[in-house]
């Protein structure tokens, strides 16, 4: 996981060790000074702790490609009409330079917070031949059975509960999709604690699990 950083909550940075391509997912409350421009920026859905125009502005250069759900793209295009935007729905795959990005289902079958009909997404992001799964805000859903066939290397799943899976449910998700590594996200702000992340790690038996330190620039 050399090229992977957790930036707090559900914010992730993935950097190619081969060509330096930098991908950010759901940047929010980015801390620190000089932040590298994103080559690709992915937004899973429109909730404020995932879609933050001010953080996107900090990361955007004229060359940044934005991958967004339809509602986010419509909203953000009113704010920024210059950057290329790819509208991502579940099942949509795009290739941007050396990186492949696929949208997958992310919703709550059991809660009202993330309805399936919104077509919000998680992402499978392939960088340097490594498949990273960022689950977005989701509960366990039937479509996760299909993710086992994706042969995911690193799975980043929400463990905060309330709006998403809790630690126990997230561990069940990992047992379904069978990645090589599991990383808890969606904790440390809004919902989810370090204790939740540690509990998740303790429950993982089918692969390696790691709690990433929060990175500041």
N, CA, C and O of each residue as an XYZ file, in Angstrom:
868
protein
N       0.828     -1.211      0.000
C       0.000      0.000      0.000
C       0.861      1.259      0.000
O       0.526      2.263      0.629
N       1.967      1.182     -0.713
C       2.943      2.267     -0.720
C       2.347      3.587     -1.203
O       2.693      4.647     -0.681
N       1.466      3.536     -2.179
C       0.940      4.767     -2.760
C      -0.353      5.250     -2.150
O      -0.990      6.141     -2.712
N      -0.778      4.689     -1.000
C      -2.086      4.994     -0.416
C      -1.938      5.838      0.843
O      -1.117      5.548      1.713
N      -2.759      6.900      0.922
C      -2.817      7.734      2.121
C      -4.269      7.936      2.533
O      -5.148      8.119      1.691
N      -4.507      7.899      3.845
C      -5.804      8.279      4.403
C      -5.683      9.714      4.885
O      -4.774     10.048      5.645
N      -6.609     10.567      4.438
C      -6.542     11.991      4.742
C      -7.573     12.411      5.779
O      -7.806     13.601      5.991
N      -8.195     11.414      6.429
C      -9.232     11.680      7.406
C     -10.605     11.369      6.846
O     -10.849     11.530      5.650
N     -11.515     10.914      7.726
C     -12.884     10.583      7.365
C     -12.884      9.602      6.184
O     -12.354      8.498      6.309
N     -13.463      9.980      5.052
C     -13.484      9.090      3.884
C     -12.559      9.572      2.777
O     -12.655      9.111      1.640
N     -11.666     10.497      3.102
C     -10.773     11.084      2.096
C      -9.536     10.216      1.894
O      -8.874      9.812      2.850
N      -9.243      9.943      0.631
C      -8.146      9.047      0.267
C      -7.324      9.674     -0.853
O      -7.863     10.344     -1.735
N      -6.016      9.448     -0.807
C      -5.117      9.805     -1.905
C      -4.396      8.545     -2.361
O      -3.837      7.806     -1.550
N      -4.415      8.311     -3.662
C      -3.682      7.195     -4.264
C      -2.713      7.782     -5.273
O      -3.112      8.558     -6.141
N      -1.437      7.414     -5.164
C      -0.418      7.944     -6.067
C       0.301      6.793     -6.764
O       0.759      5.851     -6.117
N       0.392      6.876     -8.071
C       1.125      5.870     -8.827
C       2.616      5.980     -8.539
O       3.189      7.067     -8.608
N       3.238      4.859     -8.218
C       4.682      4.864     -8.016
C       5.411      4.781     -9.351
O       6.625      4.975     -9.411
N       4.676      4.493    -10.417
C       5.295      4.380    -11.736
C       5.384      5.717    -12.460
O       6.430      6.068    -13.006
N       4.264      6.471    -12.463
C       4.266      7.714    -13.239
C       3.814      8.938    -12.447
O       3.716     10.034    -12.997
N       3.539      8.752    -11.149
C       3.188      9.879    -10.300
C       1.757     10.360    -10.396
O       1.399     11.336     -9.737
N       0.919      9.704    -11.199
C      -0.490     10.093    -11.283
C      -1.124     10.064     -9.899
O      -0.972      9.095     -9.155
N      -1.838     11.140     -9.562
C      -2.424     11.270     -8.232
C      -3.944     11.300     -8.323
O      -4.524     12.083     -9.074
N      -4.578     10.423     -7.535
C      -6.035     10.325     -7.496
C      -6.491     10.649     -6.076
O      -5.949     10.115     -5.107
N      -7.475     11.513     -5.958
C      -8.095     11.798     -4.670
C      -9.548     11.341     -4.708
O     -10.221     11.465     -5.732
N     -10.029     10.808     -3.580
C     -11.426     10.425     -3.445
C     -12.022     11.165     -2.253
O     -11.473     11.129     -1.151
N     -13.145     11.835     -2.482
C     -13.920     12.515     -1.432
C     -13.073     13.406     -0.521
O     -13.127     13.255      0.699
N     -12.296     14.326     -1.085
C     -11.500     15.206     -0.217
C     -12.389     16.120      0.615
O     -13.314     16.747      0.099
N     -12.093     16.186      1.913
C     -12.893     16.995      2.846
C     -12.024     17.367      4.037
O     -11.344     16.520      4.615
N     -12.054     18.646      4.395
C     -11.282     19.155      5.531
C      -9.802     18.807      5.388
O      -9.163     18.374      6.347
N      -9.266     18.999      4.192
C      -7.848     18.725      3.988
C      -7.021     19.669      4.841
O      -7.286     20.870      4.898
N      -6.019     19.116      5.502
C      -5.218     19.913      6.424
C      -3.791     20.023      5.921
O      -3.316     19.180      5.160
N      -3.116     21.079      6.359
C      -1.723     21.258      6.004
C      -1.545     22.387      5.005
O      -2.468     23.154      4.731
N      -0.334     22.471      4.468
C       0.029     23.585      3.602
C      -0.142     23.280      2.129
O      -1.259     23.269      1.611
N       0.980     23.031      1.451
C       0.966     22.832      0.003
C       0.451     21.436     -0.308
O       1.025     20.441      0.135
N      -0.633     21.365     -1.073
C      -1.249     20.097     -1.442
C      -1.030     19.876     -2.931
O      -1.283     20.785     -3.721
N      -0.570     18.707     -3.337
C      -0.339     18.468     -4.755
C      -1.646     18.493     -5.545
O      -2.688     18.065     -5.049
N      -1.582     18.992     -6.760
C      -2.767     19.002     -7.612
C      -3.168     17.578     -7.954
O      -2.322     16.704     -8.143
N      -4.463     17.363     -8.029
C      -4.977     16.046     -8.406
C      -4.967     15.896     -9.918
O      -5.329     16.821    -10.645
N      -4.553     14.735    -10.383
C      -4.746     14.403    -11.797
C      -6.182     13.936    -12.018
O      -6.804     14.241    -13.035
N      -6.689     13.191    -11.041
C      -8.056     12.671    -11.087
C      -8.680     12.880     -9.716
O      -8.033     12.663     -8.691
N      -9.935     13.301     -9.703
C     -10.624     13.535     -8.439
C     -11.995     12.866     -8.518
O     -12.783     13.154     -9.418
N     -12.273     11.967     -7.566
C     -13.501     11.176     -7.575
C     -14.386     11.559     -6.391
O     -13.910     11.671     -5.261
N     -15.665     11.756     -6.658
C     -16.644     12.072     -5.620
C     -17.713     10.985     -5.628
O     -18.292     10.685     -6.672
N     -17.976     10.393     -4.458
C     -18.902      9.267     -4.389
C     -20.362      9.692     -4.344
O     -21.224      8.992     -4.875
N     -20.655     10.844     -3.711
C     -22.037     11.307     -3.624
C     -22.063     12.728     -3.082
O     -21.021     13.315     -2.793
N     -23.276     13.274     -2.949
C     -23.414     14.716     -2.747
C     -23.443     15.177     -1.297
O     -23.582     16.377     -1.061
N     -23.319     14.296     -0.318
C     -23.334     14.743      1.067
C     -22.100     15.597      1.369
O     -21.025     15.378      0.811
N     -22.276     16.564      2.255
C     -21.269     17.615      2.448
C     -19.914     17.091      2.902
O     -18.888     17.721      2.645
N     -19.901     15.932      3.582
C     -18.628     15.392      4.059
C     -17.934     14.542      2.995
O     -16.931     13.885      3.275
N     -18.470     14.559      1.779
C     -17.852     13.852      0.656
C     -17.692     14.761     -0.559
O     -16.734     14.634     -1.321
N     -18.636     15.672     -0.727
C     -18.590     16.628     -1.829
C     -18.365     18.017     -1.244
O     -19.294     18.668     -0.767
N     -17.106     18.455     -1.293
C     -16.714     19.740     -0.714
C     -16.083     20.607     -1.811
O     -14.896     20.459     -2.099
N     -16.854     21.501     -2.421
C     -16.288     22.325     -3.495
C     -15.027     23.083     -3.095
O     -14.130     23.257     -3.919
N     -14.942     23.535     -1.849
C     -13.755     24.286     -1.440
C     -12.511     23.402     -1.441
O     -11.433     23.850     -1.832
N     -12.652     22.151     -1.006
C     -11.509     21.233     -1.048
C     -11.183     20.826     -2.484
O     -10.015     20.668     -2.837
N     -12.205     20.658     -3.301
C     -11.966     20.351     -4.711
C     -11.178     21.473     -5.370
O     -10.250     21.216     -6.137
N     -11.544     22.718     -5.075
C     -10.834     23.862     -5.646
C      -9.354     23.851     -5.265
O      -8.501     24.231     -6.067
N      -9.052     23.417     -4.044
C      -7.650     23.369     -3.598
C      -6.844     22.354     -4.399
O      -5.630     22.493     -4.545
N      -7.519     21.343     -4.912
C      -6.827     20.247     -5.591
C      -6.813     20.382     -7.105
O      -6.003     19.747     -7.780
N      -7.705     21.205     -7.640
C      -7.882     21.266     -9.089
C      -6.795     22.088     -9.774
O      -6.415     23.166     -9.317
N      -6.317     21.547    -10.869
C      -5.564     22.311    -11.848
C      -6.382     22.267    -13.140
O      -7.376     21.543    -13.204
N      -5.991     23.021    -14.166
C      -6.754     22.952    -15.421
C      -6.808     21.560    -16.027
O      -7.698     21.267    -16.826
N      -5.862     20.693    -15.654
C      -5.798     19.350    -16.236
C      -6.524     18.292    -15.398
O      -6.641     17.145    -15.829
N      -7.003     18.656    -14.226
C      -7.655     17.676    -13.357
C      -8.947     17.168    -13.996
O      -9.771     17.952    -14.468
N      -9.109     15.836    -14.004
C     -10.335     15.209    -14.484
C     -11.186     14.841    -13.274
O     -10.697     14.225    -12.327
N     -12.456     15.220    -13.310
C     -13.370     14.997    -12.200
C     -14.323     13.856    -12.535
O     -15.005     13.884    -13.559
N     -14.363     12.845    -11.655
C     -15.314     11.743    -11.775
C     -16.378     11.944    -10.706
O     -16.071     11.969     -9.514
N     -17.633     12.088    -11.135
C     -18.695     12.487    -10.215
C     -20.003     11.798    -10.571
O     -20.246     11.450    -11.726
N     -20.835     11.610     -9.565
C     -22.187     11.146     -9.824
C     -22.966     12.253    -10.546
O     -22.544     13.409    -10.563
N     -24.085     11.891    -11.130
C     -24.814     12.839    -11.967
C     -25.248     14.083    -11.198
O     -25.135     15.197    -11.709
N     -25.746     13.900     -9.970
C     -26.210     15.060     -9.209
C     -25.061     15.968     -8.801
O     -25.199     17.191     -8.804
N     -23.920     15.365     -8.448
C     -22.756     16.164     -8.086
C     -22.230     16.916     -9.303
O     -21.876     18.091     -9.208
N     -22.179     16.238    -10.445
C     -21.687     16.874    -11.668
C     -22.555     18.063    -12.064
O     -22.042     19.104    -12.474
N     -23.863     17.906    -11.941
C     -24.768     19.004    -12.280
C     -24.545     20.192    -11.359
O     -24.518     21.338    -11.808
N     -24.385     19.919    -10.077
C     -24.165     20.987     -9.104
C     -22.813     21.653     -9.331
O     -22.719     22.879     -9.384
N     -21.760     20.834     -9.466
C     -20.417     21.399     -9.539
C     -20.176     22.141    -10.851
O     -19.392     23.089    -10.879
N     -20.830     21.733    -11.933
C     -20.617     22.397    -13.220
C     -21.094     23.851    -13.194
O     -20.659     24.661    -14.013
N     -21.988     24.184    -12.255
C     -22.405     25.574    -12.086
C     -21.297     26.399    -11.432
O     -21.224     27.616    -11.600
N     -20.449     25.713    -10.692
C     -19.353     26.357     -9.959
C     -18.068     26.365    -10.784
O     -17.264     27.293    -10.699
N     -17.892     25.319    -11.578
C     -16.667     25.145    -12.360
C     -17.046     24.538    -13.704
O     -17.452     23.378    -13.775
N     -16.916     25.303    -14.742
C     -17.298     24.832    -16.075
C     -16.096     24.558    -16.962
O     -16.252     24.347    -18.165
N     -14.891     24.557    -16.385
C     -13.686     24.428    -17.197
C     -13.083     23.032    -17.164
O     -12.535     22.585    -18.172
N     -13.167     22.333    -16.044
C     -12.541     21.019    -15.942
C     -13.388     19.941    -16.614
O     -14.616     20.020    -16.631
N     -12.721     18.948    -17.158
C     -13.413     17.792    -17.731
C     -14.112     17.011    -16.620
O     -13.507     16.714    -15.590
N     -15.376     16.682    -16.830
C     -16.146     15.907    -15.863
C     -16.632     14.625    -16.514
O     -17.221     14.645    -17.595
N     -16.377     13.509    -15.844
C     -16.911     12.210    -16.245
C     -18.039     11.851    -15.283
O     -17.814     11.773    -14.075
N     -19.234     11.633    -15.792
C     -20.361     11.231    -14.953
C     -20.298      9.724    -14.739
O     -20.315      8.948    -15.695
N     -20.226      9.324    -13.482
C     -20.059      7.918    -13.129
C     -21.327      7.400    -12.459
O     -21.839      8.002    -11.515
N     -21.813      6.293    -12.958
C     -22.928      5.555    -12.356
C     -22.450      4.140    -12.079
O     -21.399      3.743    -12.582
N     -23.189      3.373    -11.298
C     -22.798      1.972    -11.114
C     -22.695      1.248    -12.452
O     -23.617      1.284    -13.266
N     -21.558      0.590    -12.662
C     -21.323     -0.137    -13.898
C     -20.564      0.626    -14.952
O     -20.119      0.033    -15.935
N     -20.398      1.939    -14.779
C     -19.671      2.760    -15.753
C     -18.174      2.679    -15.474
O     -17.742      2.815    -14.329
N     -17.381      2.456    -16.530
C     -15.928      2.400    -16.421
C     -15.309      3.436    -17.355
O     -15.711      3.561    -18.511
N     -14.334      4.171    -16.847
C     -13.587      5.115    -17.675
C     -12.097      4.878    -17.471
O     -11.661      4.454    -16.401
N     -11.328      5.159    -18.513
C      -9.868      5.110    -18.418
C      -9.341      6.509    -18.636
O      -9.647      7.158    -19.637
N      -8.538      6.968    -17.682
C      -7.959      8.305    -17.731
C      -6.451      8.138    -17.606
O      -5.941      7.859    -16.521
N      -5.749      8.307    -18.702
C      -4.312      8.060    -18.690
C      -4.032      6.622    -18.326
O      -4.527      5.706    -18.983
N      -3.241      6.412    -17.284
C      -2.853      5.059    -16.861
C      -3.812      4.470    -15.834
O      -3.591      3.360    -15.351
N      -4.877      5.201    -15.493
C      -5.770      4.812    -14.400
C      -7.138      4.402    -14.955
O      -7.687      5.058    -15.839
N      -7.671      3.306    -14.418
C      -9.020      2.876    -14.764
C      -9.919      3.045    -13.543
O      -9.548      2.690    -12.425
N     -11.107      3.595    -13.781
C     -12.050      3.888    -12.698
C     -13.396      3.280    -13.053
O     -13.928      3.505    -14.141
N     -13.942      2.505    -12.118
C     -15.243      1.864    -12.317
C     -16.178      2.226    -11.176
O     -15.803      2.132    -10.008
N     -17.377      2.634    -11.507
C     -18.383      2.905    -10.490
C     -19.101      1.633    -10.083
O     -19.433      0.803    -10.930
N     -19.340      1.477     -8.787
C     -20.076      0.321     -8.269
C     -21.150      0.814     -7.298
O     -21.100      1.947     -6.821
N     -22.105     -0.043     -7.020
C     -23.232      0.343     -6.169
C     -22.770      0.718     -4.756
O     -21.883      0.087     -4.180
N     -23.399      1.760     -4.224
C     -23.192      2.180     -2.828
C     -24.511      2.755     -2.334
O     -24.911      3.847     -2.738
N     -25.183      2.018     -1.460
C     -26.475      2.488     -0.966
C     -26.843      1.750      0.312
O     -26.176      0.795      0.709
N     -27.923      2.209      0.953
C     -28.445      1.578      2.170
C     -29.735      0.831      1.848
O     -30.759      1.469      1.605
N     -29.719     -0.494      1.839
C     -30.992     -1.212      1.718
C     -31.844     -1.096      2.977
O     -33.057     -1.305      2.943
N     -31.188     -0.757      4.096
C     -31.831     -0.817      5.404
C     -31.996      0.543      6.073
O     -32.481      0.619      7.202
N     -31.601      1.618      5.393
C     -31.648      2.954      5.986
C     -32.041      3.962      4.908
O     -31.912      3.672      3.719
N     -32.515      5.138      5.307
C     -32.969      6.116      4.306
C     -31.897      7.066      3.787
O     -32.180      7.891      2.918
N     -30.670      6.967      4.301
C     -29.690      8.031      4.061
C     -29.092      8.020      2.652
O     -28.759      9.076      2.114
N     -28.956      6.846      2.058
C     -28.328      6.724      0.743
C     -29.194      5.806     -0.127
O     -28.921      4.610     -0.227
N     -30.225      6.356     -0.750
C     -31.160      5.539     -1.524
C     -30.519      4.999     -2.807
O     -29.709      5.679     -3.438
N     -30.882      3.797     -3.176
C     -30.335      3.185     -4.381
C     -30.639      4.007     -5.621
O     -29.809      4.107     -6.524
N     -31.829      4.597     -5.666
C     -32.243      5.317     -6.871
C     -31.407      6.566     -7.149
O     -31.461      7.110     -8.253
N     -30.647      7.020     -6.178
C     -29.762      8.166     -6.397
C     -28.584      7.816     -7.317
O     -27.963      8.701     -7.906
N     -28.289      6.522     -7.433
C     -27.148      6.037     -8.231
C     -25.825      6.626     -7.753
O     -24.956      6.971     -8.554
N     -25.690      6.734     -6.432
C     -24.405      7.095     -5.866
C     -23.482      5.885     -5.930
O     -23.941      4.760     -6.128
N     -22.190      6.111     -5.765
C     -21.244      5.042     -6.107
C     -20.131      4.868     -5.078
O     -19.828      5.755     -4.280
N     -19.545      3.687     -5.141
C     -18.196      3.440     -4.690
C     -17.341      3.360     -5.944
O     -17.864      3.376     -7.058
N     -16.043      3.276     -5.770
C     -15.145      3.235     -6.923
C     -14.167      2.064     -6.817
O     -13.639      1.777     -5.743
N     -13.935      1.397     -7.942
C     -12.785      0.519     -8.086
C     -11.786      1.270     -8.952
O     -12.045      1.545    -10.124
N     -10.655      1.596     -8.368
C      -9.645      2.427     -9.028
C      -8.386      1.577     -9.213
O      -7.791      1.110     -8.241
N      -7.998      1.388    -10.451
C      -6.827      0.564    -10.749
C      -5.649      1.457    -11.089
O      -5.661      2.182    -12.084
N      -4.632      1.388    -10.244
C      -3.411      2.187    -10.391
C      -2.224      1.244    -10.290
O      -2.121      0.486     -9.326
N      -1.338      1.275    -11.253
C      -0.154      0.394    -11.270
C      -0.537     -1.081    -11.191
O       0.206     -1.891    -10.637
N      -1.691     -1.425    -11.744
C      -2.154     -2.808    -11.698
C      -2.758     -3.220    -10.376
O      -3.156     -4.374    -10.218
N      -2.838     -2.298     -9.408
C      -3.428     -2.568     -8.092
C      -4.862     -2.063     -8.083
O      -5.126     -0.920     -8.456
N      -5.790     -2.917     -7.655
C      -7.199     -2.529     -7.592
C      -7.553     -2.058     -6.187
O      -7.508     -2.824     -5.225
N      -7.908     -0.771     -6.094
C      -8.343     -0.163     -4.852
C      -9.859      0.007     -4.896
O     -10.396      0.563     -5.855
N     -10.539     -0.464     -3.875
C     -11.987     -0.296     -3.770
C     -12.291      0.703     -2.673
O     -12.007      0.451     -1.502
N     -12.870      1.841     -3.048
C     -13.378      2.813     -2.081
C     -14.883      2.640     -2.082
O     -15.543      2.917     -3.084
N     -15.432      2.183     -0.961
C     -16.828      1.758     -0.928
C     -17.827      2.902     -0.946
O     -19.011      2.673     -1.192
N     -17.375      4.157     -0.686
C     -18.329      5.242     -0.545
C     -19.154      5.056      0.719
O     -18.733      4.367      1.648
N     -20.324      5.670      0.752
C     -21.230      5.508      1.894
C     -22.223      4.406      1.555
O     -23.058      4.569      0.665
N     -22.133      3.295      2.256
C     -22.939      2.145      1.887
C     -23.182      1.242      3.083
O     -22.432      1.257      4.059
N     -24.226      0.470      2.987
C     -24.432     -0.685      3.847
C     -24.064     -1.923      3.023
O     -23.716     -1.810      1.847
N     -24.143     -3.092      3.639
C     -23.997     -4.318      2.859
C     -25.170     -4.401      1.888
O     -26.324     -4.253      2.292
N     -24.884     -4.633      0.631
C     -25.931     -4.732     -0.382
C     -25.652     -5.948     -1.267
O     -24.509     -6.398     -1.344
N     -26.662     -6.481     -1.926
C     -26.482     -7.728     -2.688
C     -25.410     -7.648     -3.762
O     -24.762     -8.650     -4.065
N     -25.213     -6.456     -4.348
C     -24.236     -6.315     -5.432
C     -22.801     -6.552     -4.972
O     -21.912     -6.764     -5.797
N     -22.571     -6.518     -3.659
C     -21.208     -6.761     -3.167
C     -20.734     -8.178     -3.465
O     -19.530     -8.425     -3.533
N     -21.657     -9.102     -3.642
C     -21.264    -10.466     -4.012
C     -20.450    -10.463     -5.297
O     -19.545    -11.282     -5.461
N     -20.767     -9.547     -6.211
C     -20.076     -9.487     -7.492
C     -18.648     -8.963     -7.352
O     -17.805     -9.205     -8.216
N     -18.384     -8.250     -6.269
C     -17.058     -7.652     -6.105
C     -15.977     -8.706     -5.874
O     -14.800     -8.448     -6.127
N     -16.356     -9.867     -5.404
C     -15.361    -10.929     -5.234
C     -14.700    -11.259     -6.573
O     -13.519    -11.601     -6.623
N     -15.473    -11.154     -7.653
C     -14.941    -11.456     -8.979
C     -14.024    -10.366     -9.514
O     -13.367    -10.551    -10.538
N     -13.977     -9.227     -8.823
C     -13.097     -8.128     -9.241
C     -11.657     -8.341     -8.778
O     -10.749     -7.666     -9.263
N     -11.438     -9.272     -7.846
C     -10.086     -9.555     -7.317
C      -9.437     -8.269     -6.786
O      -8.363     -7.856     -7.225
N     -10.124     -7.669     -5.839
C      -9.679     -6.401     -5.267
C      -8.451     -6.612     -4.392
O      -8.377     -7.569     -3.621
N      -7.502     -5.714     -4.521
C      -6.294     -5.783     -3.700
C      -6.484     -5.069     -2.359
O      -6.175     -5.629     -1.307
N      -6.989     -3.843     -2.398
C      -7.157     -3.052     -1.184
C      -8.597     -2.558     -1.106
O      -9.059     -1.852     -2.003
N      -9.303     -2.917     -0.053
C     -10.679     -2.488      0.136
C     -10.751     -1.485      1.279
O     -10.312     -1.770      2.394
N     -11.303     -0.314      0.998
C     -11.483      0.734      1.997
C     -12.976      0.864      2.258
O     -13.731      1.285      1.382
N     -13.399      0.503      3.461
C     -14.829      0.396      3.751
C     -15.204      1.243      4.966
O     -14.423      1.356      5.911
N     -16.407      1.843      4.944
C     -16.841      2.671      6.081
C     -17.185      1.816      7.290
O     -17.777      0.745      7.162
N     -16.805      2.305      8.464
C     -17.033      1.527      9.691
C     -17.731      2.340     10.771
O     -17.871      1.874     11.902
N     -18.173      3.558     10.433
C     -18.681      4.474     11.452
C     -20.065      4.172     11.970
O     -20.436      4.634     13.049
N     -20.854      3.386     11.207
C     -22.218      3.137     11.627
C     -23.113      4.338     11.390
O     -22.690      5.314     10.771
N     -24.318      4.280     11.865
C     -25.368      5.304     11.723
C     -25.773      5.473     10.259
O     -26.883      5.100      9.880
N     -24.890      6.030      9.438
C     -25.209      6.294      8.035
C     -24.687      5.194      7.100
O     -25.089      5.111      5.939
N     -23.806      4.370      7.612
C     -23.140      3.346      6.798
C     -23.053      2.055      7.613
O     -23.702      1.911      8.649
N     -22.244      1.130      7.126
C     -21.931     -0.065      7.910
C     -21.219      0.322      9.199
O     -20.496      1.317      9.246
N     -21.432     -0.474     10.244
C     -20.594     -0.335     11.427
C     -19.413     -1.307     11.299
O     -19.272     -1.977     10.277
N     -18.582     -1.383     12.317
C     -17.369     -2.196     12.231
C     -17.677     -3.666     11.981
O     -17.001     -4.310     11.179
N     -18.678     -4.198     12.648
C     -19.028     -5.610     12.485
C     -19.549     -5.882     11.086
O     -19.162     -6.871     10.464
N     -20.419     -5.021     10.582
C     -20.953     -5.190      9.232
C     -19.861     -5.016      8.181
O     -19.842     -5.720      7.171
N     -18.955     -4.076      8.424
C     -17.861     -3.860      7.479
C     -16.959     -5.088      7.408
O     -16.476     -5.442      6.332
N     -16.733     -5.735      8.539
C     -15.943     -6.972      8.534
C     -16.664     -8.067      7.756
O     -16.025     -8.865      7.070
N     -17.983     -8.109      7.859
C     -18.758     -9.069      7.071
C     -18.625     -8.771      5.587
O     -18.524     -9.687      4.770
N     -18.625     -7.493      5.238
C     -18.425     -7.085      3.848
C     -17.082     -7.580      3.323
O     -16.992     -8.075      2.200
N     -16.047     -7.445      4.133
C     -14.717     -7.900      3.720
C     -14.709     -9.411      3.484
O     -14.063     -9.891      2.553
N     -15.413    -10.146      4.311
C     -15.467    -11.599      4.126
C     -16.185    -11.974      2.833
O     -15.938    -13.037      2.263
N     -17.072    -11.098      2.378
C     -17.787    -11.347      1.122
C     -16.904    -11.041     -0.085
O     -16.827    -11.849     -1.010
N     -16.244     -9.897     -0.089
C     -15.530     -9.477     -1.297
C     -14.105    -10.027     -1.386
O     -13.519    -10.064     -2.468
N     -13.547    -10.456     -0.241
C     -12.265    -11.168     -0.230
C     -11.103    -10.380     -0.863
O     -10.464    -10.873     -1.793
N     -10.827     -9.174     -0.374
C      -9.641     -8.458     -0.860
C      -8.370     -9.021     -0.215
O      -8.433     -9.918      0.626
N      -7.225     -8.483     -0.619
C      -5.959     -8.865      0.006
C      -5.689     -8.033      1.265
O      -5.085     -8.517      2.222
N      -6.147     -6.771      1.250
C      -5.966     -5.869      2.391
C      -7.275     -5.148      2.663
O      -8.041     -4.868      1.740
N      -7.532     -4.846      3.933
C      -8.731     -4.117      4.333
C      -8.332     -2.891      5.154
O      -7.480     -2.975      6.038
N      -8.955     -1.756      4.851
C      -8.651     -0.492      5.526
C      -9.964      0.162      5.961
O     -10.851      0.351      5.130
N     -10.110      0.513      7.240
C     -11.319      1.219      7.679
C     -11.264      2.695      7.316
O     -10.229      3.346      7.457
N     -12.399      3.214      6.845
C     -12.535      4.643      6.597
C     -13.877      5.097      7.181
O     -14.607      4.313      7.787
N     -14.179      6.382      6.983
C     -15.410      6.987      7.502
C     -15.450      6.879      9.033
O     -16.424      6.410      9.623
N     -14.362      7.327      9.644
C     -14.298      7.399     11.092
C     -13.397      8.580     11.461
O     -12.657      9.100     10.626
N     -13.475      8.990     12.723
C     -12.643     10.089     13.198
C     -13.283     11.459     13.038
O     -12.730     12.457     13.500
N     -14.449     11.521     12.386
C     -15.185     12.769     12.231
C     -16.624     12.402     11.878
O     -16.850     11.430     11.158
N     -17.572     13.142     12.359
C     -19.010     12.901     12.164
C     -19.441     11.667     12.952
O     -20.167     11.782     13.940
N     -19.002     10.498     12.523
C     -19.281      9.254     13.246
C     -18.051      8.368     13.164
O     -17.207      8.547     12.285
N     -17.949      7.408     14.083
C     -16.839      6.458     14.056
C     -15.659      6.930     14.878
O     -15.268      8.095     14.815
N     -15.092      6.009     15.654
C     -13.981      6.325     16.538
C     -12.798      5.407     16.241
O     -12.913      4.440     15.487
N     -11.667      5.732     16.848
C     -10.508      4.853     16.739
C     -10.841      3.474     17.292
O     -10.379      2.464     16.761
N     -11.624      3.427     18.336
C     -12.019      2.130     18.903
C     -12.821      1.313     17.893
O     -12.672      0.092     17.828
N     -13.665      1.973     17.108
C     -14.399      1.276     16.048
C     -13.434      0.708     15.011
O     -13.585     -0.431     14.568
N     -12.447      1.508     14.631
C     -11.470      1.044     13.650
C     -10.675     -0.145     14.188
O     -10.419     -1.107     13.464
N     -10.290     -0.072     15.449
C      -9.549     -1.181     16.057
C     -10.410     -2.441     16.146
O      -9.919     -3.551     15.939
N     -11.697     -2.262     16.455
C     -12.608     -3.409     16.511
C     -12.732     -4.052     15.136
O     -12.715     -5.278     15.018
N     -12.856     -3.236     14.103
C     -12.890     -3.747     12.733
C     -11.646     -4.581     12.432
O     -11.742     -5.690     11.906
N     -10.489     -4.041     12.767
C      -9.242     -4.754     12.490
C      -9.200     -6.095     13.206
O      -8.738     -7.090     12.646
N      -9.676     -6.123     14.432
C      -9.687     -7.368     15.211
C     -10.590     -8.433     14.589
O     -10.332     -9.630     14.712
N     -11.654     -7.979     13.918
C     -12.624     -8.912     13.348
C     -12.187     -9.513     12.016
O     -12.741    -10.520     11.574
N     -11.197     -8.896     11.378
C     -10.795     -9.349     10.050
C      -9.932    -10.605     10.164
O      -8.882    -10.596     10.806
N     -10.385    -11.667      9.540
C      -9.639    -12.936      9.560
C      -9.300    -13.445      8.165
O      -8.459    -14.331      8.017
N      -9.948    -12.894      7.143
C      -9.769    -13.431      5.786
C      -8.651    -12.759      5.011
O      -8.287    -13.223      3.930
N      -8.094    -11.665      5.547
C      -7.012    -10.956      4.865
C      -6.289    -10.092      5.884
O      -6.633    -10.090      7.066
N      -5.297     -9.367      5.425
C      -4.612     -8.421      6.303
C      -5.445     -7.151      6.443
O      -6.153     -6.758      5.516
N      -5.354     -6.514      7.608
C      -6.066     -5.264      7.853
C      -5.103     -4.250      8.459
O      -4.217     -4.608      9.235
N      -5.286     -2.982      8.098
C      -4.420     -1.929      8.609
C      -5.220     -0.665      8.860
O      -6.077     -0.291      8.059
N      -4.934     -0.005      9.980
C      -5.491      1.314     10.276
C      -4.436      2.334      9.843
O      -3.354      2.401     10.428
N      -4.750      3.113      8.834
C      -3.766      4.057      8.320
C      -3.723      5.310      9.185
O      -4.769      5.783      9.629
N      -2.536      5.859      9.434
C      -2.461      7.145     10.133
C      -2.987      8.262      9.258
O      -2.855      8.221      8.035
N      -3.582      9.259      9.891
C      -4.087     10.396      9.110
C      -2.925     11.213      8.585
O      -2.030     11.594      9.339
N      -2.943     11.479      7.291
C      -1.863     12.249      6.667
C      -2.251     13.715      6.552
O      -3.367     14.046      6.150
N      -1.321     14.584      6.908
C      -1.478     16.029      6.689
C      -0.395     16.483      5.748
O       0.728     15.981      5.795
N      -0.721     17.426      4.895
C       0.263     17.919      3.918
C       1.125     19.008      4.529
O       2.009     19.544      3.860
